[in-house]
Amino acid sequence: MNSSGSRPSRIWRNPFIHAPQLTASDKIKIGLMSVTVFPIRLLLVAFFMLLAWPFAFVATVGRSEGVLEPQTWWRRLIDFCLRTVMRAMWFCGGFHWITVKGQRASPAEAPIITVAPHSAYFDAIPVTMTMCSLVTKLESRSVPLWGTLISYIRPVLVFRSDPESRRKTVTEIQRRAGSGGEWPQVMIYPEGTCTNRSGLIQFKPGAFIPGLPVQPVVLRYPNRLDTFTWTWQGPGGLKILWLTLCQVYTNLEIEFLPVYTPSEAEKENPSLFANNVRKVMAKALELPLIEISLEDRDICLAHGPLSIFDLSSLLQFNQLVCRLGLRSRTSDQVLEQLASHARELQGKKLTVTDFAAFLSLPPTDLLSQVHGLFDQTGDGSIDVRHYVIALSTICRPSRSMETLRLAFKMYESESSGEVEERDLASILEVMLGVREVSLDVLFLKLHRPLSPKITYDDFASFLQRHPEFVQHVLDFKNHPRKSCLGHSTDFNGHSRDKDKDE
């Protein structure tokens, strides 16, 4: 699979994983704090949360969802009381010093505030300090205590059960943002998920579709020990709360950057607008841009005996497939049908037109880009089996053995059920995202160097006996055993040339 030269996946740190590194002294300190300070802090945090509830409840009684009521003196008083109570709650949680840099713009200047990186539920601190509206799921309002506080800040609600929810959410953001400052500012975390702050992943376009000025806000946690990051793989929410409350204090910096006014081109292209704002925020944070999105999460967290080794080309493929709408329409049954059709072709090379017919799609430029990823020799034709393997890999990243079985069905001999060494190498190159796979060690261990063929059952059994197959048995270009300089971004199930210079 031919990558367009994107950053090799092994150079950046996986943004969806966090593993706190605790020293012996850290563990002793946490142990002491757990039986002394932690219970007191937890009680105080709970007390101030309870104290905030009646203020928020009174302010929301009888309030209309779509109409903004006048900001009377008693509502301003409630707002002040809530900010004070919530600040006291965060103080009791260890956030003694919250440094605020820059100047917050007025709702008329910037109706939308974008906050990044999003890495912890403590990122709610800017919300409680500004009382901006949030974009949140409907179920959040049902959370005891916290749900009432969310209702108070007049959130933009997302109805997950409604297929039109995304469009309605964008429409509501546009309505509020275009009110000329009458509605509270909408605070949005454009990454759409929590990461470990190793870089900024791609922004979702929702905050940028209105084409109105936005104010970027960046968050920093300048602490020696990271106990607060909450990612898809790492400590759970309760453990994070415990570890953070067991710190003497936790620092947070909130910086309001200058308002970003979009150009005409950015107004017409929300993705361009989002990416340019992301660049400004990354520069302020001195962090790299990571060209992946929330939709790539499962691929980045893939596990199993044949988990993806180099993500770069498969991530690029995934983004193209998502833009074509193929990812959402691909089920196990669809994959089986594609594999059956591909087997009938017996490796026949397909042009872009043939490939479009194979997928029952028009031959668009986007489809041509997908086709080009599998053009091994540059002759404008591909082996469609490679496409099916790649599609199965991104749709079922943690079910690699099912992808392997599917691949064997496309390549195996009808009489013996065996796959030749060359074909198995092609399968593994696509599944793992590597180049020039050699299986010499595999067949030596199987005591069949002169008969390099294998069935699915034999290979699956071998993988069970050798769970470190990729690291210790497999050989491929730029394998860590050969070099520590990184991995190629150009890979595919192509013909292996033993005489080719590396």
SVG drawing of the C-alpha trace seen along z (x, -y; Angstrom):
<svg xmlns="http://www.w3.org/2000/svg" viewBox="-42 -43 63 74">
<polyline fill="none" stroke="black" stroke-width="0.4" points="0.0,0.0 1.5,-3.3 1.4,-6.1 1.5,-9.7 4.4,-10.4 2.6,-11.0 4.4,-10.9 5.4,-7.4 3.1,-6.1 5.9,-4.9 7.5,-8.4 4.6,-10.0 3.3,-8.7 -0.1,-7.0 -2.4,-9.8 -5.1,-7.3 -2.8,-5.6 -1.6,-6.9 0.4,-4.9 1.4,-7.0 5.0,-6.3 5.1,-6.2 8.4,-6.2 8.8,-4.5 8.6,-7.9 5.4,-8.7 3.8,-5.5 4.8,-6.2 3.3,-9.7 0.1,-8.5 -0.2,-5.9 0.2,-8.5 -2.2,-10.9 -4.8,-8.2 -5.3,-7.8 -4.9,-11.4 -5.7,-14.1 -7.7,-12.1 -10.9,-11.4 -11.1,-15.1 -10.7,-16.4 -13.3,-14.0 -15.8,-15.1 -15.1,-18.7 -15.5,-18.3 -18.8,-16.4 -20.0,-19.2 -19.3,-22.0 -20.9,-20.0 -24.0,-19.6 -23.9,-23.3 -23.9,-24.3 -26.9,-22.3 -29.7,-24.4 -28.3,-27.6 -28.4,-25.9 -31.8,-24.3 -33.5,-27.6 -32.0,-29.2 -33.4,-26.5 -36.9,-26.1 -39.5,-27.1 -36.8,-28.2 -37.5,-27.8 -35.0,-25.8 -35.1,-27.9 -35.5,-31.4 -32.9,-33.4 -34.4,-35.1 -33.3,-38.6 -30.2,-38.6 -31.9,-40.0 -30.0,-40.9 -30.9,-37.7 -29.7,-35.6 -26.4,-37.5 -26.1,-36.8 -26.7,-33.1 -24.1,-33.1 -21.6,-34.7 -22.4,-32.3 -22.0,-29.3 -18.6,-30.5 -17.4,-31.0 -18.7,-27.6 -17.2,-25.8 -13.8,-27.5 -13.9,-26.4 -14.6,-22.9 -11.6,-22.8 -9.4,-24.3 -10.4,-21.5 -9.4,-19.1 -5.9,-20.4 -6.1,-23.0 -4.9,-25.8 -3.4,-27.9 -5.1,-28.2 -3.1,-30.6 -5.1,-32.5 -3.2,-34.1 -4.6,-36.3 -8.0,-38.1 -11.3,-36.4 -13.2,-37.9 -16.9,-38.9 -19.6,-36.8 -20.1,-39.5 -16.4,-39.3 -16.1,-35.5 -19.3,-33.5 -17.4,-30.2 -14.5,-29.2 -12.4,-26.2 -10.4,-24.4 -7.5,-21.9 -5.9,-19.6 -8.8,-17.8 -7.2,-15.2 -9.1,-15.1 -12.5,-15.7 -10.7,-18.5 -10.8,-20.3 -14.3,-21.3 -12.6,-24.0 -12.7,-26.6 -16.4,-25.9 -17.1,-26.6 -15.0,-29.7 -16.8,-31.2 -20.2,-29.5 -20.0,-29.0 -22.5,-26.7 -21.2,-23.2 -22.1,-20.7 -23.0,-17.6 -25.1,-14.4 -28.7,-14.5 -27.9,-11.8 -25.6,-14.2 -28.5,-16.0 -29.6,-12.9 -26.4,-12.7 -27.3,-13.4 -26.1,-16.9 -23.8,-17.5 -26.8,-17.2 -28.4,-20.2 -25.2,-22.2 -25.0,-21.3 -28.6,-22.4 -27.7,-25.8 -25.1,-26.6 -27.7,-26.1 -25.9,-23.3 -26.3,-22.4 -27.8,-18.9 -26.9,-16.0 -29.5,-13.3 -27.6,-10.1 -30.8,-8.2 -31.7,-10.8 -30.0,-10.2 -30.4,-13.9 -28.7,-14.8 -25.5,-16.0 -27.2,-18.4 -29.5,-19.7 -26.5,-20.3 -24.7,-22.3 -27.9,-24.3 -28.3,-25.1 -24.7,-26.2 -25.1,-28.4 -28.3,-29.9 -26.6,-30.8 -23.4,-32.0 -25.3,-34.3 -27.3,-36.0 -24.9,-38.9 -23.7,-38.1 -27.1,-37.6 -26.5,-33.9 -23.6,-32.8 -20.5,-31.7 -20.4,-28.0 -17.3,-26.2 -16.3,-23.3 -13.5,-20.7 -12.9,-20.2 -10.8,-17.0 -14.0,-15.3 -12.2,-12.9 -9.6,-12.8 -5.9,-12.3 -2.6,-12.3 -1.5,-15.8 1.4,-14.4 0.0,-16.3 -3.2,-17.7 -5.3,-15.3 -7.6,-16.4 -10.4,-18.8 -14.0,-18.0 -15.5,-20.8 -18.7,-21.5 -17.3,-24.6 -16.1,-26.0 -19.1,-25.4 -20.8,-28.7 -17.8,-30.5 -17.7,-33.0 -14.7,-34.2 -13.5,-31.8 -11.3,-32.2 -8.8,-29.4 -8.0,-28.4 -5.1,-26.1 -4.7,-24.1 -1.5,-23.2 -0.9,-21.0 2.7,-21.8 3.1,-19.1 5.9,-16.6 3.5,-13.7 0.6,-13.2 -2.3,-11.7 -5.1,-13.4 -5.0,-12.3 -8.0,-10.2 -7.6,-8.3 -9.1,-5.2 -6.3,-3.0 -5.0,-3.8 -6.3,-4.5 -10.1,-4.7 -12.0,-7.8 -12.2,-6.7 -8.5,-5.9 -7.6,-9.3 -9.8,-11.1 -8.0,-9.2 -4.5,-9.8 -5.1,-13.5 -6.7,-14.1 -3.6,-12.4 -1.3,-15.1 -0.3,-18.0 -1.4,-20.3 -2.1,-20.2 -1.3,-23.1 -3.4,-24.2 -2.7,-27.0 -5.5,-28.4 -4.4,-30.7 -6.9,-32.7 -5.3,-33.2 -6.2,-36.1 -9.5,-35.8 -9.2,-34.0 -11.2,-35.5 -11.7,-33.2 -10.9,-34.2 -13.4,-33.8 -11.7,-30.6 -12.0,-29.3 -15.7,-30.3 -16.3,-28.2 -14.2,-25.3 -14.8,-24.4 -12.0,-21.7 -9.5,-24.3 -10.7,-26.7 -10.4,-23.9 -6.9,-22.9 -5.6,-26.4 -6.9,-27.1 -5.3,-23.8 -2.0,-25.0 -2.2,-28.2 -3.0,-26.2 -0.3,-23.6 2.3,-26.4 1.2,-28.0 1.4,-24.7 4.7,-23.7 3.1,-20.4 3.1,-18.5 0.1,-18.0 -1.0,-14.3 -2.9,-13.5 -5.4,-11.1 -8.9,-11.6 -11.4,-10.0 -12.5,-7.6 -9.0,-6.2 -9.0,-5.3 -9.8,-1.6 -7.0,-1.2 -4.5,-2.9 -5.5,-0.7 -5.6,2.6 -4.3,5.6 -3.9,9.3 -1.3,11.7 -1.2,9.8 -2.0,6.3 -1.0,3.4 2.7,2.7 2.9,-0.6 -0.3,-2.6 0.5,-5.3 -0.8,-3.9 -3.8,-2.1 -4.8,-5.3 -4.6,-7.1 -6.7,-4.3 -9.2,-4.5 -9.7,-8.3 -10.4,-7.8 -12.8,-4.9 -14.6,-7.0 -14.9,-9.9 -16.4,-7.5 -18.9,-6.3 -17.7,-2.7 -16.5,-2.2 -20.0,-2.7 -21.5,-0.3 -19.0,2.5 -20.2,5.4 -18.8,9.0 -21.3,10.1 -20.2,7.4 -16.6,8.4 -17.4,12.1 -19.1,11.1 -16.2,8.9 -13.8,11.8 -15.8,14.3 -15.9,11.9 -12.2,11.3 -11.4,15.0 -13.3,15.5 -11.0,13.0 -8.0,15.1 -5.6,12.2 -6.7,10.5 -5.6,6.9 -8.3,4.2 -8.1,0.7 -9.8,-2.2 -12.9,-1.6 -12.9,2.1 -12.4,1.3 -15.3,-1.1 -17.5,1.6 -16.2,4.1 -17.5,1.8 -20.6,0.6 -19.4,-3.0 -18.7,-5.7 -15.0,-6.2 -14.5,-9.4 -11.2,-11.1 -11.6,-9.9 -11.9,-6.4 -8.9,-6.8 -6.9,-7.8 -7.9,-4.5 -7.0,-2.6 -3.6,-4.3 -2.8,-3.1 -2.7,0.5 -1.0,-0.2 2.2,1.7 4.0,1.3 2.5,-2.0 0.8,-0.4 -2.7,-1.6 -4.0,1.8 -4.3,3.5 -4.9,6.9 -8.3,6.3 -7.6,8.9 -5.2,6.4 -8.0,3.9 -10.3,6.4 -7.6,7.4 -7.0,3.7 -10.7,3.0 -11.1,5.9 -8.1,4.7 -9.4,1.2 -13.0,2.4 -11.9,5.2 -8.5,4.0 -8.7,6.1 -10.0,9.2 -6.9,9.9 -7.4,13.6 -10.7,13.1 -9.0,11.0 -6.4,13.6 -9.0,16.3 -10.7,14.1 -7.4,13.6 -6.7,17.3 -10.1,17.9 -9.1,15.6 -5.6,17.2 -5.8,20.8 -5.7,23.8 -9.1,25.5 -7.6,28.9 -5.3,28.5 -6.4,25.3 -2.7,24.2 -1.4,20.7 2.0,20.2 4.8,18.4 4.7,15.5 0.9,15.0 1.2,15.2 3.9,12.5 1.5,10.3 -1.3,10.8 1.0,10.0 2.4,6.9 -1.1,5.4 -2.3,6.5 0.8,5.2 1.5,2.2 5.1,3.3 7.2,4.0 9.2,6.9 8.1,9.6 10.3,12.7 9.0,15.9 12.2,18.0 12.3,18.3 8.7,19.4 9.1,22.3 12.4,23.3 10.7,23.6 8.0,25.6 10.7,27.9 9.5,27.3 12.0,24.9 11.6,26.7 7.8,26.8 6.9,23.2 3.1,23.7 0.8,23.5 -2.8,23.9 -4.7,21.5 -5.0,24.0 -1.3,24.6 -0.5,20.9 -3.0,20.1 -1.5,22.9 2.0,21.5 0.8,18.0 -0.6,19.5 2.8,21.1 4.7,17.9 2.7,14.9 5.8,12.7 5.7,13.7 6.0,10.2 8.9,9.3 10.9,12.5 10.0,14.6 8.9,12.3 11.4,10.4 10.7,7.3 12.2,4.1 13.1,1.7 12.3,4.2 13.5,3.0 16.1,5.8 17.7,4.1 17.3,0.5 16.0,-1.8 15.5,-4.7 11.8,-4.2 9.6,-2.5 8.7,-3.1 5.5,-4.8 5.2,-3.0 3.9,0.5 1.7,3.0 1.3,6.6 3.7,6.3 6.1,8.7 9.2,9.3 12.5,8.7 15.3,10.4 17.9,8.4 16.4,5.0 18.6,2.7 17.2,1.5"/>
</svg>
